[in-house]
Amino acid sequence: MIDALTHVLAKQKSTSIIIMDATAHELSHRMAEYSTYGTIRLMTKENPYTGKIERFMQIPKMRATRISLEAVNYDITEEGIKLLSRKKEDLS
């Protein structure tokens, strides 16, 4: 079903976002990720030094684009999603 949906939307030259939680992703045997052009994973984890929850974004797949596999720390503000600074060598 996701294959058909992504195919129809691509023919219409539409950009679309399919949102799926980790449980549905595993239940679909990760087939949804195979059918899409890119995957963005949003995660949270506790910083063991501060005890605060931090948000991370990872992009394991983006067809025809050179991307880093490193997770990027981000924050959600009133202005939108803000990527937090990374070391310069991580961006190359």
PDB file with one MODEL, atoms N, CA, C and O in Angstrom:
MODEL        1
ATOM      1  N   MET A   1       0.817  -1.170   0.000  1.00  0.00           N
ATOM      2  CA  MET A   1       0.000   0.000   0.000  1.00  0.00           C
ATOM      3  C   MET A   1       0.883   1.265   0.000  1.00  0.00           C
ATOM      4  O   MET A   1       0.599   2.227  -0.714  1.00  0.00           O
ATOM      5  N   ILE A   2       1.936   1.250   0.795  1.00  0.00           N
ATOM      6  CA  ILE A   2       2.835   2.414   0.838  1.00  0.00           C
ATOM      7  C   ILE A   2       3.560   2.568  -0.486  1.00  0.00           C
ATOM      8  O   ILE A   2       3.781   3.688  -0.946  1.00  0.00           O
ATOM      9  N   ASP A   3       3.938   1.439  -1.111  1.00  0.00           N
ATOM     10  CA  ASP A   3       4.558   1.507  -2.442  1.00  0.00           C
ATOM     11  C   ASP A   3       3.645   2.233  -3.426  1.00  0.00           C
ATOM     12  O   ASP A   3       4.094   3.120  -4.152  1.00  0.00           O
ATOM     13  N   ALA A   4       2.381   1.864  -3.450  1.00  0.00           N
ATOM     14  CA  ALA A   4       1.432   2.481  -4.373  1.00  0.00           C
ATOM     15  C   ALA A   4       1.255   3.965  -4.064  1.00  0.00           C
ATOM     16  O   ALA A   4       1.204   4.788  -4.977  1.00  0.00           O
ATOM     17  N   LEU A   5       1.163   4.303  -2.796  1.00  0.00           N
ATOM     18  CA  LEU A   5       0.995   5.696  -2.391  1.00  0.00           C
ATOM     19  C   LEU A   5       2.208   6.538  -2.799  1.00  0.00           C
ATOM     20  O   LEU A   5       2.041   7.616  -3.369  1.00  0.00           O
ATOM     21  N   THR A   6       3.407   6.068  -2.518  1.00  0.00           N
ATOM     22  CA  THR A   6       4.605   6.831  -2.879  1.00  0.00           C
ATOM     23  C   THR A   6       4.739   6.951  -4.396  1.00  0.00           C
ATOM     24  O   THR A   6       5.200   7.976  -4.897  1.00  0.00           O
ATOM     25  N   HIS A   7       4.345   5.928  -5.117  1.00  0.00           N
ATOM     26  CA  HIS A   7       4.415   5.962  -6.585  1.00  0.00           C
ATOM     27  C   HIS A   7       3.451   7.021  -7.152  1.00  0.00           C
ATOM     28  O   HIS A   7       3.837   7.809  -8.015  1.00  0.00           O
ATOM     29  N   VAL A   8       2.216   7.036  -6.674  1.00  0.00           N
ATOM     30  CA  VAL A   8       1.221   8.012  -7.148  1.00  0.00           C
ATOM     31  C   VAL A   8       1.670   9.433  -6.816  1.00  0.00           C
ATOM     32  O   VAL A   8       1.584  10.324  -7.661  1.00  0.00           O
ATOM     33  N   LEU A   9       2.143   9.647  -5.604  1.00  0.00           N
ATOM     34  CA  LEU A   9       2.582  10.983  -5.204  1.00  0.00           C
ATOM     35  C   LEU A   9       3.805  11.437  -5.990  1.00  0.00           C
ATOM     36  O   LEU A   9       3.921  12.616  -6.324  1.00  0.00           O
ATOM     37  N   ALA A  10       4.715  10.523  -6.286  1.00  0.00           N
ATOM     38  CA  ALA A  10       5.903  10.866  -7.082  1.00  0.00           C
ATOM     39  C   ALA A  10       5.504  11.248  -8.509  1.00  0.00           C
ATOM     40  O   ALA A  10       6.071  12.180  -9.080  1.00  0.00           O
ATOM     41  N   LYS A  11       4.541  10.541  -9.084  1.00  0.00           N
ATOM     42  CA  LYS A  11       4.059  10.872 -10.434  1.00  0.00           C
ATOM     43  C   LYS A  11       3.445  12.267 -10.480  1.00  0.00           C
ATOM     44  O   LYS A  11       3.528  12.956 -11.497  1.00  0.00           O
ATOM     45  N   GLN A  12       2.832  12.677  -9.379  1.00  0.00           N
ATOM     46  CA  GLN A  12       2.229  14.005  -9.292  1.00  0.00           C
ATOM     47  C   GLN A  12       3.261  15.070  -8.926  1.00  0.00           C
ATOM     48  O   GLN A  12       2.933  16.248  -8.787  1.00  0.00           O
ATOM     49  N   LYS A  13       4.514  14.638  -8.773  1.00  0.00           N
ATOM     50  CA  LYS A  13       5.609  15.527  -8.361  1.00  0.00           C
ATOM     51  C   LYS A  13       5.300  16.200  -7.026  1.00  0.00           C
ATOM     52  O   LYS A  13       5.615  17.372  -6.816  1.00  0.00           O
ATOM     53  N   SER A  14       4.679  15.435  -6.131  1.00  0.00           N
ATOM     54  CA  SER A  14       4.329  15.932  -4.805  1.00  0.00           C
ATOM     55  C   SER A  14       5.390  15.521  -3.789  1.00  0.00           C
ATOM     56  O   SER A  14       5.940  14.421  -3.842  1.00  0.00           O
ATOM     57  N   THR A  15       5.652  16.418  -2.884  1.00  0.00           N
ATOM     58  CA  THR A  15       6.477  16.074  -1.736  1.00  0.00           C
ATOM     59  C   THR A  15       5.527  15.655  -0.632  1.00  0.00           C
ATOM     60  O   THR A  15       4.560  16.358  -0.338  1.00  0.00           O
ATOM     61  N   SER A  16       5.798  14.521  -0.025  1.00  0.00           N
ATOM     62  CA  SER A  16       4.892  14.033   1.007  1.00  0.00           C
ATOM     63  C   SER A  16       5.698  13.528   2.195  1.00  0.00           C
ATOM     64  O   SER A  16       6.870  13.173   2.069  1.00  0.00           O
ATOM     65  N   ILE A  17       5.055  13.504   3.328  1.00  0.00           N
ATOM     66  CA  ILE A  17       5.663  12.981   4.539  1.00  0.00           C
ATOM     67  C   ILE A  17       4.755  11.877   5.064  1.00  0.00           C
ATOM     68  O   ILE A  17       3.564  12.088   5.294  1.00  0.00           O
ATOM     69  N   ILE A  18       5.328  10.714   5.247  1.00  0.00           N
ATOM     70  CA  ILE A  18       4.607   9.589   5.845  1.00  0.00           C
ATOM     71  C   ILE A  18       5.186   9.421   7.239  1.00  0.00           C
ATOM     72  O   ILE A  18       6.384   9.182   7.392  1.00  0.00           O
ATOM     73  N   ILE A  19       4.350   9.543   8.247  1.00  0.00           N
ATOM     74  CA  ILE A  19       4.811   9.464   9.632  1.00  0.00           C
ATOM     75  C   ILE A  19       4.449   8.092  10.186  1.00  0.00           C
ATOM     76  O   ILE A  19       3.313   7.632  10.069  1.00  0.00           O
ATOM     77  N   MET A  20       5.448   7.450  10.792  1.00  0.00           N
ATOM     78  CA  MET A  20       5.245   6.108  11.319  1.00  0.00           C
ATOM     79  C   MET A  20       6.031   5.973  12.622  1.00  0.00           C
ATOM     80  O   MET A  20       7.193   6.372  12.694  1.00  0.00           O
ATOM     81  N   ASP A  21       5.405   5.419  13.634  1.00  0.00           N
ATOM     82  CA  ASP A  21       6.153   5.213  14.874  1.00  0.00           C
ATOM     83  C   ASP A  21       7.002   3.947  14.765  1.00  0.00           C
ATOM     84  O   ASP A  21       6.847   3.169  13.825  1.00  0.00           O
ATOM     85  N   ALA A  22       7.889   3.749  15.721  1.00  0.00           N
ATOM     86  CA  ALA A  22       8.840   2.639  15.673  1.00  0.00           C
ATOM     87  C   ALA A  22       8.141   1.279  15.666  1.00  0.00           C
ATOM     88  O   ALA A  22       8.604   0.351  15.004  1.00  0.00           O
ATOM     89  N   THR A  23       7.041   1.155  16.390  1.00  0.00           N
ATOM     90  CA  THR A  23       6.323  -0.118  16.443  1.00  0.00           C
ATOM     91  C   THR A  23       5.750  -0.478  15.077  1.00  0.00           C
ATOM     92  O   THR A  23       5.909  -1.610  14.619  1.00  0.00           O
ATOM     93  N   ALA A  24       5.089   0.466  14.425  1.00  0.00           N
ATOM     94  CA  ALA A  24       4.532   0.213  13.090  1.00  0.00           C
ATOM     95  C   ALA A  24       5.646  -0.076  12.092  1.00  0.00           C
ATOM     96  O   ALA A  24       5.492  -0.910  11.199  1.00  0.00           O
ATOM     97  N   HIS A  25       6.765   0.617  12.251  1.00  0.00           N
ATOM     98  CA  HIS A  25       7.913   0.402  11.371  1.00  0.00           C
ATOM     99  C   HIS A  25       8.400  -1.055  11.477  1.00  0.00           C
ATOM    100  O   HIS A  25       8.658  -1.709  10.466  1.00  0.00           O
ATOM    101  N   GLU A  26       8.519  -1.538  12.691  1.00  0.00           N
ATOM    102  CA  GLU A  26       8.962  -2.923  12.895  1.00  0.00           C
ATOM    103  C   GLU A  26       7.893  -3.921  12.440  1.00  0.00           C
ATOM    104  O   GLU A  26       8.226  -4.953  11.857  1.00  0.00           O
ATOM    105  N   LEU A  27       6.619  -3.629  12.697  1.00  0.00           N
ATOM    106  CA  LEU A  27       5.540  -4.538  12.285  1.00  0.00           C
ATOM    107  C   LEU A  27       5.447  -4.665  10.768  1.00  0.00           C
ATOM    108  O   LEU A  27       5.016  -5.696  10.251  1.00  0.00           O
ATOM    109  N   SER A  28       5.853  -3.608  10.053  1.00  0.00           N
ATOM    110  CA  SER A  28       5.826  -3.656   8.583  1.00  0.00           C
ATOM    111  C   SER A  28       7.124  -4.264   8.031  1.00  0.00           C
ATOM    112  O   SER A  28       7.383  -4.229   6.828  1.00  0.00           O
ATOM    113  N   HIS A  29       7.929  -4.819   8.942  1.00  0.00           N
ATOM    114  CA  HIS A  29       9.211  -5.434   8.566  1.00  0.00           C
ATOM    115  C   HIS A  29      10.101  -4.436   7.821  1.00  0.00           C
ATOM    116  O   HIS A  29      10.868  -4.806   6.931  1.00  0.00           O
ATOM    117  N   ARG A  30       9.981  -3.169   8.204  1.00  0.00           N
ATOM    118  CA  ARG A  30      10.787  -2.077   7.642  1.00  0.00           C
ATOM    119  C   ARG A  30      10.579  -1.867   6.143  1.00  0.00           C
ATOM    120  O   ARG A  30      11.391  -1.201   5.500  1.00  0.00           O
ATOM    121  N   MET A  31       9.523  -2.413   5.584  1.00  0.00           N
ATOM    122  CA  MET A  31       9.253  -2.261   4.149  1.00  0.00           C
ATOM    123  C   MET A  31       8.923  -0.814   3.786  1.00  0.00           C
ATOM    124  O   MET A  31       9.229  -0.374   2.678  1.00  0.00           O
ATOM    125  N   ALA A  32       8.312  -0.078   4.691  1.00  0.00           N
ATOM    126  CA  ALA A  32       7.970   1.314   4.405  1.00  0.00           C
ATOM    127  C   ALA A  32       9.235   2.118   4.122  1.00  0.00           C
ATOM    128  O   ALA A  32       9.246   2.968   3.231  1.00  0.00           O
ATOM    129  N   GLU A  33      10.277   1.858   4.860  1.00  0.00           N
ATOM    130  CA  GLU A  33      11.545   2.570   4.653  1.00  0.00           C
ATOM    131  C   GLU A  33      12.139   2.247   3.286  1.00  0.00           C
ATOM    132  O   GLU A  33      12.741   3.113   2.652  1.00  0.00           O
ATOM    133  N   TYR A  34      11.978   1.042   2.841  1.00  0.00           N
ATOM    134  CA  TYR A  34      12.480   0.631   1.528  1.00  0.00           C
ATOM    135  C   TYR A  34      11.758   1.382   0.407  1.00  0.00           C
ATOM    136  O   TYR A  34      12.371   1.715  -0.606  1.00  0.00           O
ATOM    137  N   SER A  35      10.475   1.646   0.578  1.00  0.00           N
ATOM    138  CA  SER A  35       9.650   2.261  -0.457  1.00  0.00           C
ATOM    139  C   SER A  35       9.834   3.766  -0.591  1.00  0.00           C
ATOM    140  O   SER A  35       9.470   4.344  -1.615  1.00  0.00           O
ATOM    141  N   THR A  36      10.391   4.401   0.421  1.00  0.00           N
ATOM    142  CA  THR A  36      10.479   5.858   0.420  1.00  0.00           C
ATOM    143  C   THR A  36      11.834   6.342  -0.103  1.00  0.00           C
ATOM    144  O   THR A  36      12.793   5.576  -0.192  1.00  0.00           O
ATOM    145  N   TYR A  37      11.886   7.627  -0.445  1.00  0.00           N
ATOM    146  CA  TYR A  37      13.130   8.234  -0.932  1.00  0.00           C
ATOM    147  C   TYR A  37      14.042   8.649   0.206  1.00  0.00           C
ATOM    148  O   TYR A  37      15.251   8.785   0.018  1.00  0.00           O
ATOM    149  N   GLY A  38      13.475   8.850   1.378  1.00  0.00           N
ATOM    150  CA  GLY A  38      14.290   9.250   2.516  1.00  0.00           C
ATOM    151  C   GLY A  38      13.630   8.886   3.822  1.00  0.00           C
ATOM    152  O   GLY A  38      12.422   8.661   3.891  1.00  0.00           O
ATOM    153  N   THR A  39      14.451   8.831   4.864  1.00  0.00           N
ATOM    154  CA  THR A  39      13.960   8.506   6.197  1.00  0.00           C
ATOM    155  C   THR A  39      14.593   9.473   7.187  1.00  0.00           C
ATOM    156  O   THR A  39      15.806   9.683   7.176  1.00  0.00           O
ATOM    157  N   ILE A  40      13.776  10.051   8.029  1.00  0.00           N
ATOM    158  CA  ILE A  40      14.262  10.897   9.116  1.00  0.00           C
ATOM    159  C   ILE A  40      13.741  10.280  10.408  1.00  0.00           C
ATOM    160  O   ILE A  40      12.533  10.120  10.587  1.00  0.00           O
ATOM    161  N   ARG A  41      14.649   9.940  11.296  1.00  0.00           N
ATOM    162  CA  ARG A  41      14.259   9.358  12.587  1.00  0.00           C
ATOM    163  C   ARG A  41      14.420  10.408  13.674  1.00  0.00           C
ATOM    164  O   ARG A  41      15.475  11.030  13.799  1.00  0.00           O
ATOM    165  N   LEU A  42      13.371  10.600  14.455  1.00  0.00           N
ATOM    166  CA  LEU A  42      13.401  11.518  15.584  1.00  0.00           C
ATOM    167  C   LEU A  42      13.419  10.694  16.857  1.00  0.00           C
ATOM    168  O   LEU A  42      12.582   9.815  17.057  1.00  0.00           O
ATOM    169  N   MET A  43      14.386  10.991  17.715  1.00  0.00           N
ATOM    170  CA  MET A  43      14.574  10.188  18.928  1.00  0.00           C
ATOM    171  C   MET A  43      14.781  11.106  20.128  1.00  0.00           C
ATOM    172  O   MET A  43      15.133  12.276  19.972  1.00  0.00           O
ATOM    173  N   THR A  44      14.561  10.573  21.313  1.00  0.00           N
ATOM    174  CA  THR A  44      14.908  11.268  22.546  1.00  0.00           C
ATOM    175  C   THR A  44      15.700  10.320  23.420  1.00  0.00           C
ATOM    176  O   THR A  44      15.519   9.104  23.366  1.00  0.00           O
ATOM    177  N   LYS A  45      16.588  10.897  24.233  1.00  0.00           N
ATOM    178  CA  LYS A  45      17.286  10.091  25.230  1.00  0.00           C
ATOM    179  C   LYS A  45      17.743  11.004  26.356  1.00  0.00           C
ATOM    180  O   LYS A  45      17.896  12.213  26.177  1.00  0.00           O
ATOM    181  N   GLU A  46      17.955  10.413  27.499  1.00  0.00           N
ATOM    182  CA  GLU A  46      18.380  11.183  28.664  1.00  0.00           C
ATOM    183  C   GLU A  46      19.885  11.376  28.634  1.00  0.00           C
ATOM    184  O   GLU A  46      20.643  10.428  28.424  1.00  0.00           O
ATOM    185  N   ASN A  47      20.311  12.618  28.848  1.00  0.00           N
ATOM    186  CA  ASN A  47      21.733  12.920  28.959  1.00  0.00           C
ATOM    187  C   ASN A  47      22.181  12.450  30.339  1.00  0.00           C
ATOM    188  O   ASN A  47      21.677  12.956  31.342  1.00  0.00           O
ATOM    189  N   PRO A  48      23.117  11.491  30.425  1.00  0.00           N
ATOM    190  CA  PRO A  48      23.503  10.944  31.725  1.00  0.00           C
ATOM    191  C   PRO A  48      24.213  11.960  32.631  1.00  0.00           C
ATOM    192  O   PRO A  48      24.256  11.773  33.847  1.00  0.00           O
ATOM    193  N   TYR A  49      24.761  13.014  32.060  1.00  0.00           N
ATOM    194  CA  TYR A  49      25.478  14.019  32.845  1.00  0.00           C
ATOM    195  C   TYR A  49      24.547  15.077  33.430  1.00  0.00           C
ATOM    196  O   TYR A  49      24.757  15.543  34.550  1.00  0.00           O
ATOM    197  N   THR A  50      23.512  15.458  32.668  1.00  0.00           N
ATOM    198  CA  THR A  50      22.596  16.513  33.130  1.00  0.00           C
ATOM    199  C   THR A  50      21.273  15.968  33.645  1.00  0.00           C
ATOM    200  O   THR A  50      20.568  16.646  34.393  1.00  0.00           O
ATOM    201  N   GLY A  51      20.930  14.731  33.243  1.00  0.00           N
ATOM    202  CA  GLY A  51      19.646  14.155  33.632  1.00  0.00           C
ATOM    203  C   GLY A  51      18.487  14.689  32.809  1.00  0.00           C
ATOM    204  O   GLY A  51      17.336  14.332  33.062  1.00  0.00           O
ATOM    205  N   LYS A  52      18.773  15.550  31.815  1.00  0.00           N
ATOM    206  CA  LYS A  52      17.723  16.134  30.981  1.00  0.00           C
ATOM    207  C   LYS A  52      17.526  15.305  29.716  1.00  0.00           C
ATOM    208  O   LYS A  52      18.458  14.673  29.218  1.00  0.00           O
ATOM    209  N   ILE A  53      16.291  15.320  29.204  1.00  0.00           N
ATOM    210  CA  ILE A  53      15.971  14.638  27.963  1.00  0.00           C
ATOM    211  C   ILE A  53      16.433  15.502  26.795  1.00  0.00           C
ATOM    212  O   ILE A  53      16.184  16.708  26.778  1.00  0.00           O
ATOM    213  N   GLU A  54      17.100  14.897  25.825  1.00  0.00           N
ATOM    214  CA  GLU A  54      17.565  15.605  24.636  1.00  0.00           C
ATOM    215  C   GLU A  54      16.944  14.977  23.396  1.00  0.00           C
ATOM    216  O   GLU A  54      16.675  13.776  23.362  1.00  0.00           O
ATOM    217  N   ARG A  55      16.720  15.803  22.378  1.00  0.00           N
ATOM    218  CA  ARG A  55      16.147  15.342  21.106  1.00  0.00           C
ATOM    219  C   ARG A  55      17.265  15.160  20.088  1.00  0.00           C
ATOM    220  O   ARG A  55      18.198  15.960  20.011  1.00  0.00           O
ATOM    221  N   PHE A  56      17.146  14.078  19.303  1.00  0.00           N
ATOM    222  CA  PHE A  56      18.112  13.799  18.257  1.00  0.00           C
ATOM    223  C   PHE A  56      17.395  13.449  16.964  1.00  0.00           C
ATOM    224  O   PHE A  56      16.318  12.853  16.978  1.00  0.00           O
ATOM    225  N   MET A  57      18.006  13.826  15.844  1.00  0.00           N
ATOM    226  CA  MET A  57      17.494  13.519  14.517  1.00  0.00           C
ATOM    227  C   MET A  57      18.585  12.753  13.770  1.00  0.00           C
ATOM    228  O   MET A  57      19.755  13.136  13.797  1.00  0.00           O
ATOM    229  N   GLN A  58      18.195  11.686  13.113  1.00  0.00           N
ATOM    230  CA  GLN A  58      19.131  10.915  12.301  1.00  0.00           C
ATOM    231  C   GLN A  58      18.501  10.697  10.932  1.00  0.00           C
ATOM    232  O   GLN A  58      17.306  10.419  10.829  1.00  0.00           O
ATOM    233  N   ILE A  59      19.306  10.825   9.881  1.00  0.00           N
ATOM    234  CA  ILE A  59      18.819  10.617   8.517  1.00  0.00           C
ATOM    235  C   ILE A  59      19.598   9.442   7.925  1.00  0.00           C
ATOM    236  O   ILE A  59      20.647   9.640   7.312  1.00  0.00           O
ATOM    237  N   PRO A  60      19.090   8.222   8.105  1.00  0.00           N
ATOM    238  CA  PRO A  60      19.815   7.054   7.594  1.00  0.00           C
ATOM    239  C   PRO A  60      19.712   6.884   6.082  1.00  0.00           C
ATOM    240  O   PRO A  60      20.516   6.172   5.480  1.00  0.00           O
ATOM    241  N   LYS A  61      18.719   7.537   5.462  1.00  0.00           N
ATOM    242  CA  LYS A  61      18.520   7.352   4.028  1.00  0.00           C
ATOM    243  C   LYS A  61      17.962   8.624   3.405  1.00  0.00           C
ATOM    244  O   LYS A  61      16.976   9.182   3.887  1.00  0.00           O
ATOM    245  N   MET A  62      18.600   9.078   2.328  1.00  0.00           N
ATOM    246  CA  MET A  62      18.096  10.186   1.524  1.00  0.00           C
ATOM    247  C   MET A  62      18.686   9.968   0.131  1.00  0.00           C
ATOM    248  O   MET A  62      19.849  10.286  -0.120  1.00  0.00           O
ATOM    249  N   ARG A  63      17.874   9.427  -0.761  1.00  0.00           N
ATOM    250  CA  ARG A  63      18.374   9.079  -2.094  1.00  0.00           C
ATOM    251  C   ARG A  63      18.949  10.287  -2.819  1.00  0.00           C
ATOM    252  O   ARG A  63      18.434  11.400  -2.706  1.00  0.00           O
ATOM    253  N   ALA A  64      20.019  10.053  -3.560  1.00  0.00           N
ATOM    254  CA  ALA A  64      20.689  11.058  -4.395  1.00  0.00           C
ATOM    255  C   ALA A  64      21.221  12.239  -3.597  1.00  0.00           C
ATOM    256  O   ALA A  64      21.395  13.329  -4.143  1.00  0.00           O
ATOM    257  N   THR A  65      21.479  12.033  -2.315  1.00  0.00           N
ATOM    258  CA  THR A  65      21.987  13.102  -1.457  1.00  0.00           C
ATOM    259  C   THR A  65      23.071  12.546  -0.553  1.00  0.00           C
ATOM    260  O   THR A  65      22.907  11.490   0.057  1.00  0.00           O
ATOM    261  N   ARG A  66      24.175  13.263  -0.474  1.00  0.00           N
ATOM    262  CA  ARG A  66      25.255  12.873   0.440  1.00  0.00           C
ATOM    263  C   ARG A  66      24.911  13.416   1.819  1.00  0.00           C
ATOM    264  O   ARG A  66      24.772  14.626   1.995  1.00  0.00           O
ATOM    265  N   ILE A  67      24.774  12.531   2.792  1.00  0.00           N
ATOM    266  CA  ILE A  67      24.378  12.931   4.136  1.00  0.00           C
ATOM    267  C   ILE A  67      25.279  12.275   5.164  1.00  0.00           C
ATOM    268  O   ILE A  67      25.882  11.231   4.915  1.00  0.00           O
ATOM    269  N   SER A  68      25.358  12.903   6.313  1.00  0.00           N
ATOM    270  CA  SER A  68      26.085  12.327   7.440  1.00  0.00           C
ATOM    271  C   SER A  68      25.175  11.319   8.134  1.00  0.00           C
ATOM    272  O   SER A  68      23.960  11.504   8.202  1.00  0.00           O
ATOM    273  N   LEU A  69      25.770  10.269   8.639  1.00  0.00           N
ATOM    274  CA  LEU A  69      24.998   9.274   9.395  1.00  0.00           C
ATOM    275  C   LEU A  69      24.951   9.609  10.881  1.00  0.00           C
ATOM    276  O   LEU A  69      24.310   8.904  11.661  1.00  0.00           O
ATOM    277  N   GLU A  70      25.630  10.683  11.271  1.00  0.00           N
ATOM    278  CA  GLU A  70      25.658  11.093  12.674  1.00  0.00           C
ATOM    279  C   GLU A  70      24.309  11.679  13.087  1.00  0.00           C
ATOM    280  O   GLU A  70      23.651  12.365  12.305  1.00  0.00           O
ATOM    281  N   ALA A  71      23.912  11.400  14.317  1.00  0.00           N
ATOM    282  CA  ALA A  71      22.689  12.001  14.857  1.00  0.00           C
ATOM    283  C   ALA A  71      22.949  13.475  15.149  1.00  0.00           C
ATOM    284  O   ALA A  71      24.045  13.846  15.570  1.00  0.00           O
ATOM    285  N   VAL A  72      21.939  14.313  14.924  1.00  0.00           N
ATOM    286  CA  VAL A  72      22.043  15.752  15.151  1.00  0.00           C
ATOM    287  C   VAL A  72      21.102  16.118  16.293  1.00  0.00           C
ATOM    288  O   VAL A  72      19.930  15.741  16.289  1.00  0.00           O
ATOM    289  N   ASN A  73      21.615  16.843  17.254  1.00  0.00           N
ATOM    290  CA  ASN A  73      20.816  17.312  18.368  1.00  0.00           C
ATOM    291  C   ASN A  73      19.957  18.485  17.895  1.00  0.00           C
ATOM    292  O   ASN A  73      20.451  19.358  17.180  1.00  0.00           O
ATOM    293  N   TYR A  74      18.668  18.520  18.285  1.00  0.00           N
ATOM    294  CA  TYR A  74      17.790  19.617  17.880  1.00  0.00           C
ATOM    295  C   TYR A  74      16.864  20.013  19.013  1.00  0.00           C
ATOM    296  O   TYR A  74      16.711  19.292  19.998  1.00  0.00           O
ATOM    297  N   ASP A  75      16.255  21.169  18.851  1.00  0.00           N
ATOM    298  CA  ASP A  75      15.306  21.664  19.831  1.00  0.00           C
ATOM    299  C   ASP A  75      14.086  22.190  19.085  1.00  0.00           C
ATOM    300  O   ASP A  75      14.202  22.639  17.945  1.00  0.00           O
ATOM    301  N   ILE A  76      12.939  22.139  19.711  1.00  0.00           N
ATOM    302  CA  ILE A  76      11.718  22.690  19.131  1.00  0.00           C
ATOM    303  C   ILE A  76      11.416  23.984  19.882  1.00  0.00           C
ATOM    304  O   ILE A  76      11.246  23.988  21.101  1.00  0.00           O
ATOM    305  N   THR A  77      11.351  25.086  19.126  1.00  0.00           N
ATOM    306  CA  THR A  77      11.120  26.400  19.714  1.00  0.00           C
ATOM    307  C   THR A  77       9.860  27.013  19.112  1.00  0.00           C
ATOM    308  O   THR A  77       9.212  26.406  18.260  1.00  0.00           O
ATOM    309  N   GLU A  78       9.524  28.200  19.554  1.00  0.00           N
ATOM    310  CA  GLU A  78       8.375  28.911  18.985  1.00  0.00           C
ATOM    311  C   GLU A  78       8.604  29.245  17.521  1.00  0.00           C
ATOM    312  O   GLU A  78       7.648  29.406  16.763  1.00  0.00           O
ATOM    313  N   GLU A  79       9.882  29.352  17.113  1.00  0.00           N
ATOM    314  CA  GLU A  79      10.217  29.655  15.720  1.00  0.00           C
ATOM    315  C   GLU A  79      10.283  28.398  14.843  1.00  0.00           C
ATOM    316  O   GLU A  79      10.391  28.502  13.621  1.00  0.00           O
ATOM    317  N   GLY A  80      10.218  27.234  15.452  1.00  0.00           N
ATOM    318  CA  GLY A  80      10.289  25.980  14.696  1.00  0.00           C
ATOM    319  C   GLY A  80      11.410  25.088  15.205  1.00  0.00           C
ATOM    320  O   GLY A  80      11.863  25.229  16.341  1.00  0.00           O
ATOM    321  N   ILE A  81      11.851  24.172  14.359  1.00  0.00           N
ATOM    322  CA  ILE A  81      12.916  23.238  14.728  1.00  0.00           C
ATOM    323  C   ILE A  81      14.266  23.914  14.519  1.00  0.00           C
ATOM    324  O   ILE A  81      14.542  24.436  13.439  1.00  0.00           O
ATOM    325  N   LYS A  82      15.099  23.906  15.543  1.00  0.00           N
ATOM    326  CA  LYS A  82      16.437  24.500  15.483  1.00  0.00           C
ATOM    327  C   LYS A  82      17.471  23.395  15.654  1.00  0.00           C
ATOM    328  O   LYS A  82      17.483  22.695  16.667  1.00  0.00           O
ATOM    329  N   LEU A  83      18.342  23.244  14.652  1.00  0.00           N
ATOM    330  CA  LEU A  83      19.441  22.301  14.771  1.00  0.00           C
ATOM    331  C   LEU A  83      20.485  22.933  15.672  1.00  0.00           C
ATOM    332  O   LEU A  83      20.850  24.094  15.488  1.00  0.00           O
ATOM    333  N   LEU A  84      20.962  22.178  16.637  1.00  0.00           N
ATOM    334  CA  LEU A  84      21.969  22.704  17.551  1.00  0.00           C
ATOM    335  C   LEU A  84      23.343  22.541  16.918  1.00  0.00           C
ATOM    336  O   LEU A  84      23.562  21.632  16.117  1.00  0.00           O
ATOM    337  N   SER A  85      24.250  23.406  17.273  1.00  0.00           N
ATOM    338  CA  SER A  85      25.557  23.465  16.611  1.00  0.00           C
ATOM    339  C   SER A  85      26.314  22.145  16.722  1.00  0.00           C
ATOM    340  O   SER A  85      26.245  21.430  17.722  1.00  0.00           O
ATOM    341  N   ARG A  86      27.036  21.865  15.647  1.00  0.00           N
ATOM    342  CA  ARG A  86      27.886  20.671  15.589  1.00  0.00           C
ATOM    343  C   ARG A  86      29.300  21.119  15.281  1.00  0.00           C
ATOM    344  O   ARG A  86      29.531  22.236  14.818  1.00  0.00           O
ATOM    345  N   LYS A  87      30.247  20.224  15.548  1.00  0.00           N
ATOM    346  CA  LYS A  87      31.625  20.537  15.214  1.00  0.00           C
ATOM    347  C   LYS A  87      31.765  20.648  13.707  1.00  0.00           C
ATOM    348  O   LYS A  87      31.087  19.940  12.963  1.00  0.00           O
ATOM    349  N   LYS A  88      32.646  21.538  13.253  1.00  0.00           N
ATOM    350  CA  LYS A  88      32.808  21.811  11.824  1.00  0.00           C
ATOM    351  C   LYS A  88      33.167  20.540  11.038  1.00  0.00           C
ATOM    352  O   LYS A  88      32.687  20.358   9.919  1.00  0.00           O
ATOM    353  N   GLU A  89      34.012  19.653  11.611  1.00  0.00           N
ATOM    354  CA  GLU A  89      34.417  18.458  10.880  1.00  0.00           C
ATOM    355  C   GLU A  89      33.255  17.475  10.674  1.00  0.00           C
ATOM    356  O   GLU A  89      33.312  16.638   9.774  1.00  0.00           O
ATOM    357  N   ASP A  90      32.192  17.569  11.508  1.00  0.00           N
ATOM    358  CA  ASP A  90      31.025  16.701  11.335  1.00  0.00           C
ATOM    359  C   ASP A  90      30.227  17.057  10.090  1.00  0.00           C
ATOM    360  O   ASP A  90      29.494  16.215   9.569  1.00  0.00           O
ATOM    361  N   LEU A  91      30.356  18.290   9.601  1.00  0.00           N
ATOM    362  CA  LEU A  91      29.555  18.751   8.475  1.00  0.00           C
ATOM    363  C   LEU A  91      30.159  18.374   7.144  1.00  0.00           C
ATOM    364  O   LEU A  91      29.485  18.504   6.121  1.00  0.00           O
ATOM    365  N   SER A  92      31.389  17.915   7.105  1.00  0.00           N
ATOM    366  CA  SER A  92      32.025  17.596   5.815  1.00  0.00           C
ATOM    367  C   SER A  92      31.754  16.188   5.375  1.00  0.00           C
ATOM    368  O   SER A  92      32.219  15.772   4.314  1.00  0.00           O
TER     369      SER A  92
ENDMDL
END
